[in-house]
Structures are given as C-alpha cells and as structure tokens.
Amino acid sequence: MPERGPEPDEILKAAEPPLVFCPLGFERRAFMRFGKLPVVTTGPGAGAIRRAFAARAEWPVRHPRFVVLLGLAGAIDPAIVAGSDHACAEVVDEARGAPPLRSTLVRGASARVVEAATITATVEDKTRLFGMVQAQLVDLESRAFAECAEAAGLRWGVVRGVSDGANDALPAELASFVDARGETRIGRVLAAIARRPALLTELLAIGRVSRSAMRSASFTVDALGARPAIDLCDAAHPLLIYGGSFDPPHERHATMLADAMRALAAPCAIVMPARVNPLKGDAPPADGEARLALCRAAFGALGDGVAGEVRLSRLEIDREGPSYTIDTVTALCARAPALRGAIRFLVGSDAIRGIERWHRWRELLGLARPAIVVRPPDTHAAVAGFLDGFGGAHGFADAPSWLLDLAPVDLASTDLRARIAAGERPRGISDAVWREIAARSLYGYGASR
C-alpha cells in the first residue's frame, strides 16, 4: 500500500481575487459572459489607465492578489493570426525610451506587446512598427498598465485577443467610435455607415473576429484567476514559510507575517508550528494540537490588508523528531518541484545569527532564502553588518537582501507565558488567542485565581 502523503494545508485566509481591467465596455461585457472575476472598465489609452489606478479606493477589490489587463490588440507580426489570444511576457513603448517591463504571471507567456499613442490602422504603419520594436502586438494601454501596477506593488499580466492581423487595415473612422469611458458612440457609428455604406461590412467582419478573440482571451484570464495561490509563487514572488513554536502566538507574529507578505509580494504563506525546535531541544509547553488551535485563532484574523493566501500546516507537528527547516523545505519542493528557489523562510535576527548550527544549513540555503526580521536588542544596522560578513565568508552575495525593512519584533512568547502563569492577561495576545488559552487552561491559566 503506498505511503500516505501529507494532509492538505488548512486555508486560514483565502487570497483576494484578482482584478481585471478592460479598456472598453465591449471587452468587459465579453469577459463577463465567460469569466467570474471582478472587472472594471477604464476607458481607452494610457491616461485612462493612470486615472483608474489613481481611483484605487473605488475598485471592487482594494487589495487584489494580481491585476490583469484584458482586451483587444492588433497584430503587427505577420505570424500572429487574427482571432487568437496571447499572454504577454513583455511590454515596451513605441518610443523605446525605457527598458521593457516583464511579467511572469502567466507561465509560458511569450508575446511582446508595444503601446502606441494612437490606433495603428494601416498595413504600412504596422510594418514600420514591427521593424522598430520586434513586438507581436500593439495596443494603447499595456505599458502604462505595467508601470502603474509595479508602482502600486501589484503583480500584473496582460492578455490580449487579436482583432486584426498585420496585413489587415482598420477603418479610418474607428478611432472616433469610442468615448472616454470606453463605450461605443452608436450615433457616430450610424452616421459613418450612412456616409460610407461599405463600412458596415468591414465592421461586421471585425466584430466577428473580435468576439472570437475575446472569448478565448476571457477563458485564459478566468483560468488564471482560478489557479491556487501557491501555484503563482516564483523567485520574485515567493512562498513564505513561517515556522516556530508559537507557544503562544502573539499579535506581532500575525502583523509580522502580514508585513512580510506585503514586502515580498508573496502570493501565499504557510504557518508551520514546530513539533520540537532543534535548537531548544525540549518539547514546547503546549502540545501540538493546542498550538495549531492557537495559530488558527491568531492568523485566521488577518484582514484584507493581505492580498495573498495564508495557510496553516501540520507537516512539522506530525513529523517525528526535531523540526528541521531543511526537511520541511525539501518536503514542499517534493510536493511541488516548481517551488525550488521560490521559498523564503521568515526568521528573527537572533536565530539567523546561529544559522551555521542549523541542520544541513548550506543545503537549506541552496533551496530557500531567509526573510529576516530584527529582534531587539539587535538593530537593523547590526544585522546588515552580520549578513554582509556572512555572505562574504560563505559565498552568498545576496545575503544583505535577506533582511526585510520591517519594524522589530518586540514581544516574546516566554514572557507572555510567565505573565499568564502569574494571573495576568498580557499585552499582545489577541482576543481569539486568549479565548483558546482560557478554554484549554494553557500556561497555568486560572491556577493563581
């Protein structure tokens, strides 16, 4: 009989949904037929995108786990077929005045899209632009969207349906058919058709291709939104592992995790209570099931200020013997090989100073990097100096980057346990955690009453 695998992690806080941006009302309505994600219409052009980001308070999701620009684009590469859809790996601007911006949101994305100031309508203009930038697609918003998303600290993607091929000319009247809100000016369309009846045939053909392209692009975006948060982790957007005794977990444990997830743009974090801390040796005062319940209470209360998903794992609690971080990281990478190099483990500066005592520490640092928070009496400057020396001595040039610019951890579970045993309710324990402590009579609760 095959060995039973690890139990699935318990989700304490679901990731916020992604937010889809459609420049045109037609694009939004097409997506809403096939997709189930929140969507906003921005209006066409780079200026409209910037205004949409400036109005973040009005978004239906204030802290989306990522944002996607969805809509139509023109092909400038003759190899791109009208009616197809493409996820873009890179966006550039027409003037080539700035380096390309890259997106890793959609695995396997390869298209390059250039943002132009106006609609690229003629075959001659498409040929010229393709020769200049070697992109496949052209639109009016992608560069501004990527810049705004990065400035807001949001992961982003661009998915475009192709409305017209490189050898297809667009009607000259097309640019006047959409208002600043992205809605079709029906009166202008009808007036243009009255002046040039052949335009109706051209518009019907563009409409058929555009609907097919938007259908495919909408399914691509909706499927992306359905991916588990942990599948979105990569080296630049890591899975954050937060281990420790959590005996008991205090409020700074929870806020530190939230702060670290924001600082690292982590799509997912796993809280991992240890069975036995190998550097302390003794089993924690509270048993594993009690500490899992305390963590469930502490981290389950994280609000929508955290865009990503927070999980609780019993992987270390259920594993016999000391809870070595290398064993945990190895198990996670075996479960999902794509996580190799995409894991950061959250740790205090006091613990990282003793990393050379950690079990198989060099192997661990080959699989995952620390994310370090200062613990007094350490200072940010002192920890930075230690990391600089450690990195130089052991060949980890990126060691200074392991230190996060977060407020220090100013609470200690040892002190909290002593105060509870003395009959106090100490500062720094949330109501939910306190109720669990009281219900389970942990740490001498009630003994002095």
C-alpha positions as CSV (number, residue, x, y, z in Angstrom):
1,M,0.0,0.0,0.0
2,P,1.5,3.4,-1.0
3,E,2.6,5.7,1.8
4,R,0.0,8.3,2.6
5,G,1.1,11.8,1.6
6,P,0.9,14.9,3.8
7,E,-2.5,16.3,4.7
8,P,-3.6,19.3,2.7
9,D,-2.8,22.6,4.4
10,E,-5.7,24.4,6.1
11,I,-6.5,27.7,4.5
12,L,-6.9,30.3,7.2
13,K,-7.3,33.3,4.9
14,A,-8.2,33.0,1.3
15,A,-6.3,35.1,-1.3
16,E,-8.1,38.2,-2.5
17,P,-9.4,37.7,-6.1
18,P,-7.5,39.2,-9.0
19,L,-8.9,42.3,-10.7
20,V,-9.4,42.5,-14.4
21,F,-9.0,45.8,-16.3
22,C,-10.8,46.2,-19.6
23,P,-10.3,49.5,-21.6
24,L,-13.6,49.1,-23.5
25,G,-17.1,48.3,-22.4
26,F,-17.4,45.7,-25.2
27,E,-14.4,43.9,-23.7
28,R,-15.9,44.0,-20.2
29,R,-19.2,42.6,-21.4
30,A,-17.4,39.9,-23.4
31,F,-15.4,38.8,-20.4
32,M,-18.5,38.8,-18.1
33,R,-20.1,36.2,-20.4
34,F,-17.2,33.8,-19.8
35,G,-15.3,34.9,-16.7
36,K,-16.2,35.2,-13.0
37,L,-13.6,37.7,-11.7
38,P,-14.2,41.3,-10.7
39,V,-13.7,43.6,-13.6
40,V,-13.6,47.4,-14.2
41,T,-13.8,49.4,-17.4
42,T,-11.1,52.1,-17.6
43,G,-11.6,53.8,-21.0
44,P,-9.1,53.6,-23.8
45,G,-5.5,54.9,-23.7
46,A,-2.6,55.3,-21.2
47,G,-4.2,58.3,-19.5
48,A,-7.3,56.3,-18.7
49,I,-5.3,53.5,-17.1
50,R,-3.4,56.0,-14.9
51,R,-6.8,57.5,-13.8
52,A,-8.1,54.1,-12.9
53,F,-5.1,53.3,-10.7
54,A,-5.4,56.8,-9.1
55,A,-9.0,55.8,-8.2
56,R,-8.0,52.6,-6.3
57,A,-10.4,53.5,-3.5
58,E,-13.2,52.8,-5.9
59,W,-12.0,49.3,-7.1
60,P,-14.3,46.4,-6.3
61,V,-11.2,44.7,-4.8
62,R,-8.9,47.0,-2.8
63,H,-6.1,44.6,-2.5
64,P,-6.2,42.2,-5.4
65,R,-3.6,39.4,-5.4
66,F,-2.8,40.4,-9.0
67,V,-4.2,42.6,-11.8
68,V,-4.7,41.7,-15.5
69,L,-5.2,44.0,-18.5
70,L,-7.6,42.2,-20.8
71,G,-8.8,43.4,-24.2
72,L,-8.2,43.6,-27.9
73,A,-4.9,44.4,-29.7
74,G,-3.8,44.5,-33.3
75,A,-1.1,42.1,-34.7
76,I,2.0,43.7,-36.2
77,D,3.8,40.4,-36.6
78,P,2.5,38.6,-39.8
79,A,2.8,35.3,-37.9
80,I,0.0,36.3,-35.5
81,V,-3.4,35.2,-36.5
82,A,-6.5,37.4,-36.1
83,G,-8.9,35.8,-33.6
84,S,-6.2,34.3,-31.5
85,D,-5.3,35.3,-27.9
86,H,-1.9,35.8,-26.3
87,A,-0.5,36.3,-22.8
88,C,2.3,38.9,-22.9
89,A,5.6,38.3,-21.3
90,E,7.0,41.8,-22.1
91,V,5.7,45.3,-22.7
92,V,7.5,48.1,-24.5
93,D,6.7,51.6,-25.5
94,E,6.7,52.9,-29.1
95,A,9.5,55.4,-28.4
96,R,11.7,52.8,-26.9
97,G,12.8,55.3,-24.3
98,A,12.7,52.9,-21.4
99,P,13.6,49.2,-20.9
100,P,11.0,46.6,-21.4
101,L,8.8,45.5,-18.4
102,R,8.5,41.8,-17.9
103,S,5.6,39.8,-16.5
104,T,6.0,36.2,-15.1
105,L,2.3,35.9,-14.1
106,V,1.3,33.6,-17.0
107,R,3.6,30.6,-17.3
108,G,4.7,30.1,-20.9
109,A,3.8,33.6,-21.9
110,S,6.0,34.7,-24.8
111,A,4.3,37.6,-26.7
112,R,5.7,41.1,-26.7
113,V,3.3,44.0,-26.9
114,V,4.1,47.6,-27.7
115,E,2.0,50.5,-26.5
116,A,1.3,53.2,-29.2
117,A,-0.2,56.6,-28.7
118,T,-2.9,56.1,-31.4
119,I,-4.6,53.2,-33.2
120,T,-2.2,51.6,-35.6
121,A,-4.6,51.3,-38.5
122,T,-2.7,50.9,-41.8
123,V,-0.6,48.0,-43.0
124,E,2.3,50.4,-43.6
125,D,2.2,51.6,-40.0
126,K,2.1,48.1,-38.7
127,T,5.0,47.1,-40.8
128,R,7.0,50.1,-39.7
129,L,6.3,49.5,-36.0
130,F,7.2,45.8,-36.3
131,G,10.5,46.7,-37.8
132,M,11.2,49.2,-35.0
133,V,10.4,47.1,-31.9
134,Q,10.0,43.5,-33.0
135,A,6.8,43.1,-31.0
136,Q,3.9,40.9,-32.0
137,L,1.0,43.0,-30.8
138,V,0.2,46.7,-30.5
139,D,-2.3,48.3,-28.1
140,L,-2.9,51.7,-26.4
141,E,-2.5,50.8,-22.7
142,S,-0.1,48.0,-21.8
143,R,3.0,50.0,-20.9
144,A,1.0,52.4,-18.7
145,F,-0.7,49.5,-17.1
146,A,2.5,47.7,-16.2
147,E,4.1,50.8,-14.9
148,C,1.1,51.6,-12.7
149,A,0.9,48.1,-11.3
150,E,4.5,48.0,-10.4
151,A,4.3,51.4,-8.7
152,A,1.4,50.0,-6.7
153,G,3.3,46.9,-5.7
154,L,0.9,44.6,-7.6
155,R,1.8,41.6,-9.7
156,W,0.4,42.1,-13.2
157,G,-0.3,40.4,-16.5
158,V,-1.5,41.4,-20.0
159,V,-3.8,39.1,-22.1
160,R,-4.9,40.3,-25.5
161,G,-7.2,39.0,-28.1
162,V,-6.2,39.8,-31.7
163,S,-8.8,41.8,-33.5
164,D,-6.9,42.4,-36.8
165,G,-3.8,40.9,-38.4
166,A,-0.7,42.6,-39.6
167,N,-1.9,42.6,-43.1
168,D,-5.4,43.9,-42.2
169,A,-6.1,47.6,-42.5
170,L,-8.6,49.1,-40.0
171,P,-11.3,51.7,-41.0
172,A,-10.1,55.2,-40.6
173,E,-13.3,56.1,-38.7
174,L,-12.7,53.5,-35.9
175,A,-10.9,55.9,-33.5
176,S,-13.9,58.1,-33.2
177,F,-16.3,55.3,-32.3
178,V,-15.4,55.0,-28.6
179,D,-15.9,57.7,-25.9
180,A,-13.6,58.4,-22.9
181,R,-15.4,55.8,-20.8
182,G,-14.8,53.0,-23.3
183,E,-18.4,52.9,-24.6
184,T,-19.4,52.8,-28.2
185,R,-20.8,56.0,-29.7
186,I,-23.7,54.5,-31.6
187,G,-24.7,57.7,-33.2
188,R,-21.3,58.2,-34.7
189,V,-21.2,54.6,-36.0
190,L,-24.5,55.0,-37.7
191,A,-23.6,58.3,-39.2
192,A,-20.3,56.9,-40.6
193,I,-22.1,54.0,-42.1
194,A,-24.6,56.4,-43.7
195,R,-21.7,58.2,-45.3
196,R,-19.9,55.1,-46.4
197,P,-22.2,52.0,-46.6
198,A,-19.3,49.6,-47.2
199,L,-18.1,50.3,-43.7
200,L,-20.9,48.1,-42.3
201,T,-19.4,45.0,-43.9
202,E,-15.9,45.9,-42.5
203,L,-17.3,46.5,-39.0
204,L,-19.3,43.2,-39.0
205,A,-16.1,41.3,-40.0
206,I,-14.1,43.0,-37.3
207,G,-16.8,42.3,-34.8
208,R,-16.9,38.6,-35.6
209,V,-13.2,38.2,-35.2
210,S,-13.1,40.4,-32.0
211,R,-15.8,38.3,-30.3
212,S,-14.0,35.1,-31.0
213,A,-10.7,36.6,-29.8
214,M,-12.3,38.0,-26.6
215,R,-13.9,34.6,-25.9
216,S,-10.5,32.9,-26.0
217,A,-8.8,35.6,-24.0
218,S,-11.5,35.7,-21.4
219,F,-11.2,31.9,-20.8
220,T,-7.4,32.4,-20.4
221,V,-7.8,35.1,-17.8
222,D,-10.6,33.3,-15.9
223,A,-8.4,30.1,-15.7
224,L,-5.5,32.2,-14.4
225,G,-7.8,33.5,-11.6
226,A,-8.7,30.0,-10.7
227,R,-5.1,28.9,-10.1
228,P,-4.2,28.2,-6.4
229,A,-2.3,31.0,-4.9
230,I,0.7,28.7,-4.2
231,D,1.0,28.0,-7.9
232,L,1.6,31.7,-8.5
233,C,4.8,31.6,-6.4
234,D,8.2,32.1,-8.0
235,A,11.6,33.6,-7.1
236,A,10.3,37.2,-7.3
237,H,7.0,36.4,-5.6
238,P,7.9,33.7,-3.1
239,L,6.1,31.2,-0.9
240,L,6.7,32.4,2.6
241,I,7.2,29.8,5.3
242,Y,6.7,31.0,8.9
243,G,7.9,28.4,11.4
244,G,8.3,28.5,15.1
245,S,6.9,27.2,18.4
246,F,4.1,29.7,18.5
247,D,3.7,29.0,22.2
248,P,1.6,31.1,22.3
249,P,1.4,33.2,19.1
250,H,1.2,36.9,19.8
251,E,-0.1,39.9,17.8
252,R,3.3,40.7,16.4
253,H,3.6,37.2,15.0
254,A,0.5,38.0,12.9
255,T,1.3,41.5,11.9
256,M,4.9,40.5,11.0
257,L,3.6,37.8,8.7
258,A,1.3,40.4,7.0
259,D,4.1,42.9,6.7
260,A,6.5,40.4,5.2
261,M,3.9,39.2,2.7
262,R,3.4,42.7,1.5
263,A,7.2,43.5,1.4
264,L,7.9,40.3,-0.6
265,A,4.7,40.4,-2.7
266,A,4.2,36.8,-1.6
267,P,1.1,35.2,-3.1
268,C,1.0,32.6,-0.3
269,A,2.3,32.0,3.2
270,I,2.3,28.8,5.3
271,V,2.3,29.0,9.1
272,M,4.3,25.9,10.3
273,P,4.2,25.2,14.0
274,A,7.2,23.1,15.0
275,R,6.9,19.8,16.8
276,V,10.3,20.4,18.6
277,N,12.7,23.3,18.0
278,P,16.0,21.5,17.4
279,L,18.0,24.4,18.9
280,K,15.9,24.4,22.1
281,G,15.6,20.6,22.5
282,D,12.7,20.4,24.9
283,A,9.1,20.0,23.6
284,P,7.1,23.2,23.9
285,P,4.9,23.6,27.0
286,A,1.7,23.4,24.9
287,D,1.1,20.3,22.8
288,G,0.9,20.4,19.0
289,E,-2.9,20.3,18.7
290,A,-3.2,23.2,21.2
291,R,-0.6,25.3,19.3
292,L,-2.3,24.5,16.0
293,A,-5.6,25.9,17.5
294,L,-3.8,29.0,18.8
295,C,-2.3,29.6,15.3
296,R,-5.7,29.1,13.7
297,A,-7.0,31.8,16.0
298,A,-4.1,34.2,15.6
299,F,-3.5,34.1,11.9
300,G,-7.1,33.4,10.8
301,A,-7.9,37.0,11.9
302,L,-5.7,38.6,9.2
303,G,-7.7,41.1,7.3
304,D,-7.9,42.2,3.7
305,G,-4.7,44.2,4.1
306,V,-3.0,41.0,3.0
307,A,-3.8,40.2,-0.7
308,G,-2.3,36.7,-0.6
309,E,-3.4,33.4,0.9
310,V,-2.4,32.2,4.5
311,R,-2.3,28.5,5.2
312,L,-1.8,26.5,8.4
313,S,0.2,23.3,8.1
314,R,0.6,20.4,10.5
315,L,3.5,19.0,8.5
316,E,6.1,19.5,11.2
317,I,3.7,18.8,14.1
318,D,3.0,15.3,12.6
319,R,6.6,14.6,11.7
320,E,8.6,12.6,14.4
321,G,11.7,14.1,15.9
322,P,13.1,17.7,15.7
323,S,11.6,20.1,13.2
324,Y,14.4,20.8,10.8
325,T,13.7,23.5,8.3
326,I,15.6,21.6,5.6
327,D,13.3,18.7,5.9
328,T,10.2,21.0,5.6
329,V,11.5,22.8,2.6
330,T,12.6,19.5,0.9
331,A,9.1,18.1,1.5
332,L,7.4,21.2,0.0
333,C,9.7,21.0,-3.1
334,A,8.9,17.3,-3.5
335,R,5.2,18.1,-3.4
336,A,5.6,21.0,-5.9
337,P,9.0,21.0,-7.7
338,A,8.4,24.5,-9.1
339,L,8.8,25.8,-5.6
340,R,12.6,25.1,-5.6
341,G,14.2,28.5,-5.4
342,A,10.8,30.1,-4.8
343,I,10.6,29.7,-1.0
344,R,11.6,32.3,1.7
345,F,11.5,31.3,5.4
346,L,10.6,34.1,7.8
347,V,13.0,34.2,10.8
348,G,14.2,36.5,13.5
349,S,17.7,38.0,13.5
350,D,18.6,36.2,16.7
351,A,18.0,32.8,15.0
352,I,19.8,33.7,11.8
353,R,23.0,34.6,13.7
354,G,23.2,30.9,14.6
355,I,22.4,29.6,11.2
356,E,25.7,27.7,11.0
357,R,24.3,25.5,13.8
358,W,21.3,24.6,11.7
359,H,20.9,21.1,10.3
360,R,22.3,21.0,6.7
361,W,22.3,24.8,6.5
362,R,24.2,25.0,3.3
363,E,21.7,22.7,1.6
364,L,18.9,24.7,3.0
365,L,20.2,28.0,1.6
366,G,20.5,26.3,-1.8
367,L,16.8,25.6,-1.8
368,A,15.4,28.7,0.0
369,R,16.5,32.0,1.3
370,P,15.7,33.6,4.7
371,A,13.5,36.6,5.1
372,I,14.9,38.2,8.3
373,V,13.2,40.5,10.8
374,V,15.1,42.3,13.5
375,R,14.6,41.2,17.1
376,P,15.9,43.5,19.9
377,P,18.5,44.1,21.2
378,D,19.6,43.7,17.6
379,T,19.5,46.7,15.3
380,H,18.9,46.9,11.6
381,A,22.5,48.2,11.1
382,A,24.0,45.4,13.2
383,V,22.1,42.6,11.3
384,A,23.0,44.2,8.0
385,G,26.7,44.1,9.0
386,F,26.4,40.5,10.1
387,L,24.8,39.4,6.8
388,D,27.5,41.3,4.8
389,G,30.2,39.4,6.6
390,F,28.4,36.1,6.5
391,G,27.7,36.4,2.8
392,G,31.4,37.3,2.1
393,A,32.7,34.4,4.1
394,H,30.4,31.8,2.7
395,G,29.8,32.9,-0.9
396,F,26.2,34.3,-0.6
397,A,26.5,37.6,-2.3
398,D,22.8,38.3,-1.9
399,A,22.8,37.9,1.9
400,P,22.3,41.6,2.7
401,S,19.0,41.4,0.7
402,W,17.7,38.8,3.1
403,L,16.9,41.5,5.7
404,L,13.5,43.0,5.5
405,D,12.8,46.6,6.3
406,L,10.2,45.9,8.9
407,A,9.5,47.0,12.4
408,P,11.3,44.9,15.0
409,V,9.7,42.0,16.9
410,D,9.2,43.5,20.4
411,L,7.2,40.6,22.0
412,A,8.5,37.2,23.3
413,S,6.3,34.2,24.0
414,T,8.5,33.3,27.0
415,D,7.5,36.5,28.8
416,L,3.8,36.0,27.8
417,R,3.7,32.6,29.4
418,A,5.2,33.9,32.6
419,R,2.7,36.6,32.8
420,I,-0.2,34.2,32.2
421,A,1.1,31.9,34.9
422,A,1.2,34.9,37.2
423,G,-2.5,35.5,36.6
424,E,-2.2,38.3,34.1
425,R,-3.6,38.8,30.7
426,P,-0.5,40.2,29.0
427,R,-0.4,42.8,26.3
428,G,-0.1,41.5,22.8
429,I,-2.4,38.5,22.8
430,S,-5.5,38.8,20.7
431,D,-9.0,38.1,22.0
432,A,-9.3,34.9,19.8
433,V,-6.0,33.5,21.1
434,W,-6.9,34.4,24.7
435,R,-10.2,32.5,24.4
436,E,-8.3,29.4,23.2
437,I,-5.8,29.7,26.1
438,A,-8.6,30.1,28.6
439,A,-10.7,27.2,27.1
440,R,-7.7,24.9,27.3
441,S,-6.2,26.2,30.6
442,L,-2.8,26.7,29.0
443,Y,0.3,28.1,30.6
444,G,-1.1,28.0,34.1
445,Y,-4.2,30.0,33.2
446,G,-6.5,30.0,36.2
447,A,-4.0,28.4,38.6
448,S,-3.4,31.5,40.6
449,R,-7.1,32.5,40.8
